[in-house]
Amino acid sequence: MDLIERIKILRNHLGAKNFKKVIEGSTKLLKKFPNNFYILNLVGMAYQGSSNHEYSIQYFREALKYDPNNIAIMNNYANSLKSLGKLEASEELYEKILKINSNYVNAYNNYANLKTLINDYEGAIKLYEKAVEILKKTPNIPATSRVGILFSLASAYQSNNKIEDTKKTIDEVFSIDPSHSAAHKLLSSILKYKREDKKTLDHIDKMEDLYNRVNHTNLEKKIDLSFALGKAYEDLKDFKKSYEYLSTANKIKFEKFGSNLEEERKAISNIIKNFKNINLNAPNQNPENKKIIFIVGMPRSGTTLTEQIIASHNEVYGAGELIYLQQVLKKNFINDSKYNFQKILENQNSKKNIIFSEYLEYFKLYDLKESVVTDKAPQNFRFIGFIKLFFPNCKIIHCYRNPKDNCLSLYKNSFASNTMHWTNKGEDIAEFYNLYSQMMKFWKSKIPDFIYDVEYEKLVKDKESEIKKILKFCNLDWDEKCLNPDKHSKTPIKTVSVSQARQPIYQSSLNSNSNYDKFLDKMFKILDQ
């Protein structure tokens, strides 16, 4: 078999996501052809597909030695750098690619994705729009090639609260692919379905028709449409039908992805075990004047609303849901999937606070004028001890709500992160909630005055009084704009909360669990009351 034929087989494996076979086959070929940039790029793409970005970078760098101006390899390299949080280096590569070829659509798309990571949605939208414009002018390019970028553009418009632009762009997607399930799901999050509104009822009919025609092997489409229809029927107050679709969505997700509940149980147990004997009242020094407000809690507990309120303040920059803290802690403290107790102590006693310094490195590309930054990654509740040790000038706000409402909201939504597969089964959601409660009790027993609790129900019922307390805890002066975050927040919203958080503060979600009590009794019974 000649080289071209063997490479063709490897490319087929790559397309089928058989990354292990690509790595094994390419490694054998590289023994005979060590300078072949094409094979080196294939290995890099296989490692990238396996989320092993450190290894992928090594192969992309090697490939570029033999073909320095290969923009496809540069693009792959930039994507891996971006995944590792090396945003500055990634941006430099995208800009270099576009100088070499100003019509390279993949670079526009991936550069736009980077812009969304740093909350530059205006910049992202311009890049997506440029990519769409190029594809329209390029002869012999099928219209379907525009769909992915158009959908990314629609999502960016929604995050930036440009709802009419979102709808127009979704219409463009449907003109090319009427069965685009993710676009139907996005549209369903924007619409308010009403029995007297024929347009919204027509959309339900379209989704149900698609749902019934979707091939059972196309699970992702089935999942998208199930969640979208679940939301639509909840709007219509047909909770039985809503539950049936939501149940289907969660069942398929569980069968496809399983659950990582046991991994989370071990991780939380490991953190508690390590921090039992650490003195959290002896923090490392923080030489920086930048103050971070960490907003933590269960996902869907009101963290997005709380951030939008604080980010409406003229002294605050809302950075949104970040993974930077998790990345810094993983880099410095984790060995063999466990936290290294000795390394934590060494860094605690070090004169240099490298944890905070490395965390701030991620903000180099942000346009930060404010002295206060919010980091709203709900599951940072696991890392409160680290925050206390290495971010001594910072604040922690813990959001919580009625456990049943919280778990129901998780059940009703789809989360892309592979760290949240515990949301794929109702009983696991409740078990995770109990783990979270256990963890919060542990932190409060060690540092009771360091954490400020925001109860969602109180916040929406008595917003002015509760917002004043929040701002006081954060050492921020009163700012009237915080009362109306739907009008004044400067923070784009990337999470599933985007549609709700763009509305005025409302109370309609309180005790929503009562509508699903008889359907989700197994999940609700597991909760520690």
C-alpha positions in Angstrom: 0.0 0.0 0.0 1.5 3.4 -1.0 1.8 6.4 1.2 -1.1 8.3 -0.3 -3.5 5.4 0.2 -2.3 5.0 3.9 -2.8 8.7 4.5 -6.3 8.5 3.0 -7.2 5.7 5.4 -5.9 7.8 8.4 -8.0 10.8 7.2 -11.1 8.5 7.2 -10.3 7.5 10.7 -9.9 11.1 11.7 -13.3 11.9 10.2 -14.9 9.1 12.1 -13.2 10.3 15.3 -11.1 7.2 15.7 -8.3 9.3 17.1 -6.4 6.4 18.6 -6.1 4.7 15.2 -4.9 7.9 13.6 -2.2 8.4 16.3 -1.0 4.8 16.0 -1.0 4.7 12.2 0.6 8.1 11.8 3.3 7.3 14.4 4.3 4.3 12.4 4.5 6.4 9.2 6.6 9.1 10.8 9.3 6.5 11.5 9.7 6.3 7.7 8.8 9.9 6.8 9.8 12.0 9.9 9.7 15.3 8.0 6.3 14.9 6.4 4.3 17.9 7.5 1.0 16.4 6.4 1.4 13.4 8.7 2.6 15.5 11.5 -0.5 17.7 11.2 -2.7 14.6 11.2 -1.3 13.4 14.5 -1.7 16.9 15.9 -5.4 16.9 14.8 -5.9 13.5 16.4 -4.5 14.7 19.7 -6.5 17.8 19.4 -9.7 15.8 18.9 -8.8 13.8 22.0 -8.5 17.1 23.9 -4.8 16.4 24.5 -3.8 19.9 23.3 -0.3 19.9 24.8 0.7 17.0 22.6 -1.1 18.4 19.6 0.9 21.7 19.8 4.2 19.7 19.7 3.2 18.1 16.4 1.8 21.4 14.8 5.0 23.2 15.7 7.1 20.4 14.1 4.9 20.4 11.0 5.4 24.2 10.6 9.2 23.7 10.5 8.7 21.9 7.2 5.9 24.1 5.8 6.2 27.5 7.7 3.3 29.3 5.8 0.8 26.5 5.9 -2.3 28.4 7.1 -4.3 25.2 7.8 -1.7 23.9 10.2 -1.4 27.4 11.8 -5.1 27.5 12.3 -5.0 24.1 14.0 -2.1 25.3 16.2 -4.0 28.5 17.1 -7.1 26.4 18.1 -5.1 24.3 20.5 -3.4 27.3 22.1 -6.9 28.8 22.5 -8.1 25.6 24.2 -5.2 25.8 26.7 -6.1 29.4 27.5 -3.0 30.9 25.7 -5.2 33.5 24.1 -2.5 36.1 23.2 -0.4 33.6 21.3 -3.6 32.2 19.6 -4.7 35.7 18.6 -1.3 36.4 17.1 -1.5 33.3 14.9 -5.0 34.1 13.7 -3.9 37.6 12.7 -0.8 36.2 10.9 -3.0 33.7 9.0 -5.3 36.5 7.8 -2.3 38.6 6.6 -1.2 35.6 4.5 -4.8 35.0 3.2 -7.5 37.5 4.0 -10.1 35.1 2.6 -9.4 32.1 4.9 -12.9 31.6 6.4 -11.8 29.1 9.0 -9.5 31.6 10.6 -12.3 34.2 10.8 -14.6 31.7 12.4 -12.1 30.5 15.0 -10.8 34.0 15.7 -14.4 35.0 16.3 -14.8 32.1 18.8 -11.7 33.5 20.6 -13.3 37.0 20.7 -16.4 35.5 22.5 -14.1 34.0 25.1 -12.9 37.5 26.1 -16.4 39.0 25.9 -15.6 41.0 22.7 -18.9 40.1 21.0 -18.8 43.2 18.8 -15.4 42.0 17.5 -16.7 38.4 17.1 -19.8 39.5 15.2 -17.7 41.5 12.7 -15.5 38.4 12.1 -18.5 36.0 11.7 -20.1 38.5 9.3 -16.9 38.8 7.3 -16.8 35.0 7.0 -20.4 34.8 5.8 -19.7 37.6 3.3 -16.7 35.7 1.9 -18.6 32.4 1.6 -21.4 34.2 -0.3 -18.9 35.5 -2.8 -17.0 32.3 -3.2 -18.0 30.4 -6.4 -19.0 26.7 -6.1 -19.2 26.8 -2.3 -22.5 25.0 -1.3 -24.9 27.1 0.7 -24.7 24.5 3.5 -21.1 25.6 4.2 -22.5 28.9 5.6 -24.9 27.2 8.1 -22.3 26.6 10.9 -21.0 30.2 10.8 -24.5 31.7 10.5 -25.5 29.7 13.6 -22.5 31.0 15.5 -23.4 34.5 14.4 -27.0 34.1 15.6 -25.7 32.8 19.0 -23.3 35.8 19.3 -26.2 38.2 18.5 -28.3 36.6 21.2 -25.5 36.8 23.8 -25.1 40.5 22.9 -28.9 41.1 23.3 -29.5 41.7 19.6 -32.7 39.7 19.5 -34.0 40.9 16.1 -30.6 40.2 14.5 -30.7 36.8 16.1 -34.1 36.0 14.6 -33.1 37.3 11.1 -30.0 35.1 11.2 -31.9 32.1 12.3 -34.2 32.6 9.3 -31.1 32.6 7.1 -30.1 29.3 8.6 -33.6 27.9 8.0 -33.5 29.1 4.4 -30.5 26.8 3.9 -31.4 24.0 6.4 -35.0 24.0 7.7 -34.2 21.0 9.9 -31.3 22.7 11.8 -32.2 21.5 15.3 -29.8 23.7 17.2 -31.3 26.7 15.5 -34.8 25.6 16.4 -33.6 25.2 20.0 -32.1 28.7 20.0 -35.3 30.2 18.6 -37.4 28.4 21.2 -35.3 30.1 24.0 -36.3 33.5 22.5 -40.0 32.9 21.8 -42.7 33.0 24.3 -45.2 30.4 23.1 -48.9 31.4 23.5 -52.1 29.6 22.4 -53.4 32.8 20.9 -50.2 33.3 18.9 -50.4 31.3 15.7 -46.8 32.0 14.8 -45.4 30.4 17.9 -47.9 27.4 17.5 -46.7 27.0 14.0 -43.1 26.7 15.2 -44.2 23.9 17.6 -45.8 22.1 14.7 -42.6 22.4 12.7 -40.5 21.1 15.6 -42.8 18.2 16.2 -42.8 17.3 12.5 -39.0 17.3 12.6 -38.9 15.4 15.8 -41.1 12.6 14.3 -39.0 12.4 11.2 -35.5 12.5 12.8 -33.6 9.3 12.3 -33.0 7.5 15.6 -29.3 7.4 14.9 -29.2 11.2 14.9 -29.4 11.6 18.6 -28.1 15.2 18.9 -31.0 16.4 16.8 -33.5 14.5 18.9 -32.0 16.0 22.1 -32.1 19.6 20.8 -35.7 19.2 19.6 -36.8 17.5 22.8 -35.5 20.3 25.0 -37.0 22.9 22.7 -40.4 21.2 22.8 -40.2 20.8 26.5 -39.7 24.5 26.9 -42.5 25.3 24.4 -45.1 23.2 26.2 -44.1 24.6 29.6 -44.9 28.0 28.1 -48.3 26.7 27.2 -48.7 25.2 30.7 -49.0 21.7 29.3 -46.6 20.3 31.9 -47.3 16.6 31.2 -46.3 17.0 27.6 -43.4 19.2 28.6 -42.1 16.5 31.0 -42.5 13.8 28.3 -40.2 15.7 26.0 -37.7 16.7 28.7 -37.6 13.1 29.9 -36.8 11.9 26.4 -34.0 14.5 26.1 -32.4 13.5 29.4 -32.8 9.8 28.7 -31.0 10.1 25.4 -28.3 12.2 26.9 -27.7 9.7 29.7 -27.6 6.8 27.2 -25.2 8.7 24.9 -22.9 10.4 27.5 -23.5 8.6 30.8 -22.9 10.4 34.1 -19.7 11.7 35.8 -21.4 11.8 39.2 -18.9 9.4 40.8 -15.9 11.5 39.5 -17.5 14.6 41.1 -18.1 12.7 44.3 -14.4 11.7 44.5 -13.2 15.2 43.5 -15.3 16.9 46.2 -14.2 14.2 48.8 -10.6 14.8 47.8 -10.8 18.6 48.3 -12.5 18.2 51.7 -9.9 15.7 52.8 -7.0 18.0 51.8 -8.5 21.2 53.3 -9.4 19.8 56.7 -6.0 20.5 58.0 -5.2 23.7 56.1 -5.3 27.0 58.0 -7.4 29.1 55.7 -6.9 32.2 57.8 -3.3 32.4 56.8 -3.6 33.4 53.1 -0.8 34.2 50.7 -0.3 37.9 50.0 -1.9 39.5 47.0 0.3 42.3 45.5 -2.2 43.2 42.8 -4.9 45.9 43.2 -7.4 44.1 40.9 -10.3 42.8 43.0 -12.2 39.7 41.8 -15.8 39.0 43.0 -16.3 35.2 42.6 -20.0 34.3 42.2 -20.5 30.6 43.0 -23.3 28.1 43.7 -25.1 25.4 41.8 -25.7 26.1 38.1 -29.1 27.6 37.6 -29.2 29.1 41.2 -29.3 32.7 40.2 -25.6 33.3 39.6 -26.1 34.9 36.2 -28.8 37.3 37.5 -26.5 38.2 40.5 -23.6 38.9 38.1 -25.7 41.0 35.8 -26.8 43.1 38.9 -23.2 43.7 40.1 -21.9 44.2 36.5 -24.4 47.0 36.0 -22.3 49.0 38.5 -20.0 51.6 36.9 -16.9 50.3 38.7 -17.4 46.6 37.7 -16.5 44.6 34.7 -18.6 41.4 34.3 -16.3 38.7 32.9 -19.0 36.0 32.8 -18.4 32.3 33.3 -14.7 31.7 33.2 -12.6 28.5 33.4 -9.4 30.3 34.3 -9.3 29.5 38.0 -9.9 25.8 37.3 -7.1 25.9 34.7 -4.6 27.5 37.1 -5.4 25.1 39.9 -5.1 22.1 37.6 -1.8 23.2 36.3 -0.3 23.9 39.8 -1.9 21.4 42.1 -3.2 18.3 40.4 -1.2 15.1 40.1 -2.9 11.9 38.9 -6.3 13.5 39.1 -5.8 14.4 42.8 -4.8 17.6 44.6 -1.2 17.6 45.9 -1.5 18.7 49.5 2.2 19.5 49.8 2.1 21.8 46.8 -0.8 23.7 48.2 1.1 24.3 51.5 4.3 25.3 49.6 2.4 27.9 47.5 0.6 29.2 50.6 3.9 29.9 52.3 5.6 31.3 49.2 6.5 35.0 49.0 5.2 35.0 45.5 1.5 34.5 44.8 1.9 32.8 41.5 -1.7 31.5 41.5 -3.2 35.0 41.4 -0.6 36.2 39.0 -1.2 33.3 36.6 -5.0 33.9 36.9 -4.6 37.5 35.9 -2.5 36.6 32.9 -5.7 35.3 31.2 -7.1 38.9 31.2 -4.4 40.4 29.0 -6.6 40.5 26.0 -9.6 42.0 27.9 -10.4 45.6 27.6 -10.4 46.2 31.3 -10.9 49.7 32.6 -12.7 48.8 35.8 -10.8 47.9 39.0 -13.4 45.2 40.0 -14.0 42.1 38.0 -16.7 39.4 38.4 -16.0 35.7 37.7 -19.3 33.9 37.5 -18.3 30.2 37.3 -20.9 28.5 39.5 -18.9 25.4 40.2 -16.1 27.4 41.6 -17.9 26.6 44.9 -15.5 23.6 45.0 -12.5 25.9 45.1 -13.5 28.4 47.8 -10.6 27.2 50.0 -8.1 28.0 47.2 -9.8 31.4 46.7 -9.4 32.2 50.4 -5.7 31.3 50.3 -4.6 32.9 47.1 -7.1 35.8 46.4 -7.2 37.5 49.8 -8.5 40.9 48.6 -11.4 39.2 46.8 -15.0 38.5 47.6 -17.2 35.4 47.4 -20.9 35.5 46.8 -22.7 32.2 47.1 -26.1 32.0 45.3 -28.7 29.5 46.3 -32.4 28.8 45.8 -35.2 26.4 46.5 -33.4 23.0 45.9 -36.4 21.6 44.0 -36.6 24.6 41.7 -32.8 24.5 41.2 -32.8 20.8 40.3 -35.8 21.2 38.0 -34.1 24.0 36.1 -31.1 21.8 35.6 -33.3 19.0 34.3 -34.9 21.3 31.8 -31.7 22.5 30.2 -28.9 21.0 28.2 -25.3 21.6 29.1 -22.5 21.0 26.6 -19.7 20.7 29.1 -18.4 17.1 29.6 -17.9 18.0 33.3 -21.7 18.3 33.7 -22.8 14.9 32.6 -24.3 14.5 36.1 -27.2 16.6 34.7 -28.2 13.8 32.3 -30.2 12.0 34.9 -32.7 13.4 37.4 -31.5 11.3 40.4 -27.9 12.3 39.7 -28.8 15.9 39.7 -30.3 15.6 43.2 -27.2 13.5 44.4 -24.9 16.3 43.1 -27.0 18.9 44.8 -26.4 17.0 48.1 -22.7 16.9 47.4 -22.7 20.6 46.8 -24.6 21.2 50.1 -22.0 19.1 51.9 -19.2 21.1 50.4 -20.7 24.4 51.3 -21.3 23.3 54.9 -17.6 22.4 55.1 -16.4 25.8 53.8 -18.7 27.7 56.1 -17.5 25.7 59.1 -14.0 26.8 58.3 -14.5 30.4 57.1 -18.0 31.4 58.1 -17.5 35.2 57.5 -15.8 34.9 54.1 -18.9 33.9 52.1 -21.9 36.0 51.5 -25.2 34.1 50.8 -27.7 35.5 48.2 -31.0 33.7 48.4 -32.7 33.9 45.0 -36.2 34.1 46.4 -35.4 37.1 48.6 -33.5 38.8 45.8 -36.4 38.7 43.3 -39.0 39.6 46.0 -37.2 42.5 47.6 -34.6 43.5 45.1 -33.6 46.9 46.3 -33.0 45.9 49.9 -31.1 42.7 48.8 -29.0 44.5 46.1 -27.9 47.1 48.7 -26.7 44.3 50.9 -24.7 42.7 48.1 -23.1 46.0 47.1 -22.2 46.7 50.7 -20.5 43.3 51.0 -18.5 44.0 47.9 -17.4 47.4 49.2 -19.2 49.2 46.3 -21.2 52.4 46.6 -24.9 52.4 45.8 -25.6 52.6 42.0 -29.2 52.8 40.8 -28.4 51.0 37.6 -28.0 47.8 39.6 -31.8 47.7 40.1 -32.4 47.2 36.3 -29.6 44.9 35.0 -31.7 44.1 31.9 -31.1 47.7 30.8 -27.7 48.5 32.2 -25.5 45.4 32.4 -22.5 45.5 30.1 -21.9 41.8 30.3 -22.7 39.4 27.4 -24.3 36.2 28.5 -23.0 32.9 27.2 -24.9 30.4 29.3 -28.3 28.8 29.0 -29.6 31.7 31.3 -29.3 34.2 28.5 -33.0 34.6 27.7 -34.1 34.9 31.3 -31.3 37.2 32.4 -32.2 39.6 29.6 -35.6 40.2 31.2 -36.4 42.5 34.2 -36.1 40.8 37.5 -39.1 38.5 37.8 -40.7 36.1 40.3 -42.5 33.7 37.9 -39.9 30.9 38.4 -40.5 30.7 42.2 -41.9 27.3 43.2 -42.0 26.1 39.6 -41.3 22.6 40.9 -44.9 22.2 41.9 -45.8 21.8 38.2 -43.6 18.8 37.9 -43.9 17.2 41.4 -45.7 14.1 40.3 -43.3 13.5 37.4 -40.0 14.1 39.2 -40.8 12.7 42.7 -37.8 10.3 42.5 -35.4 13.3 42.0 -37.0 15.5 44.6 -37.1 12.7 47.3 -33.3 12.3 47.1 -32.7 15.9 48.1 -31.6 16.5 51.7 -34.3 18.6 53.2 
